[in-house]
């Protein structure tokens, strides 16, 4: 009986700090006192858990307390590996930048050389025509035979046309064709009858294609 009374007093003192009140509670049944102790324990446990959750325990001064707690710590080997990768990428970038600069200088030089010698092949082929023209000029100065002069000039013109045609030059055929502003440039209009209305009556200046691309429009007279 004394042991039960002492147990009741100890249980009452657990959650009532005032000794007088604790002794007063010993008049209650033991199961009532234990029930109150259980409630008190559960209450304190919940409060403690909330405190632990709210408490920020991250020791990294650059992060909020309980953030990234489960992330693995990067070891020194991984850091060194990352440093090597960064150094390799930087070296690769520098080499590619240097190669690109060399490429730009090389292409700029080639472009200048191409502009300076773009017509070299054509000019070389035209030198033969120039030689024939000089011979024809000498012939004109030393003869009075019109037949020979005409023949010589005709050969020079034919050779010139063949050289240019071999380079893709082609003249436009415009006479009696419907006027087309995409390839023709009208100089004027004249009365030409109903059959020639809207057609090319005369050619003032020949038009040319170079490899099927227009390099000069034909200047024409259009009938109305």
Buried (B, 14 or more C-beta within 10 A) or exposed (E): EEEEEEBBBEBBBBBBEEEEEBBEBBEBEBEEBBEBBEEEEEEEEEEEEEEEEEEEEEEEEEEEEEEEEEEEEEEEEEEEEEEEEEEEEEEEEEEEEEEEEEEEEEEEEEEEEEEEEEEEEEEEBBEEBEEBBEEBEEBEEEEEEEEEBEEBBEBBBEBBEEBBEEBEBBBBEBEEBEBEEEBBBBEEBEEBEEEBBEBBBBBEEBBBBEEEEEEBBBBBBBBE
